[in-house]
């Protein structure tokens, strides 16, 4: 694997903090995009953050909402993190979700750059409420190394609710750029 996909998948110990669902605007459902989709009640969004530590720390606190420092740019040598926000995973007979994610990243010329193993989206954890959004446990850390090309990279996340037998493919791009000299 090229570049540094920070151990491909970084597993976080998030404690089940949720925030209110935001996939509506003025009470209307927001249409699906390549990076945000719904399949029935199950919905997921792929996002990049340049401040993952702040996101994870804020998510642990019981608040009405969490601010995401979203980015579409990866500066060479500076990590960004791909995360999944989701809602509506179907609970099993015990009220627990069993949802997984598999991240794959692609270079500007379309070659596989980093393919992760299946990781936990939300497994053996209580299902979030119908109007709540949850942050995935599994995520993908990305760093563009000095020998990596600059340009438009893509990350694909296959998100699967194993109880409901629903799956969706999310895809989002980011631009890799050179660090600006002072």
Secondary structure, DSSP 8 states (H G I E B T S, - for coil): --SEEEEEEEE------EEE---EETTEE----SSEEEETTEEEEEEEES-HHHHHHHHTS--S-----B-SEEETTS-EEEEEEEE-----TTSEEEEEEEEEEE-TTS-EEEE---EEEEEEEE---TTEEEE-SEEEEEE--TTS--EEEEEEEEEEETTTTEEEEEEEEEEEE-----
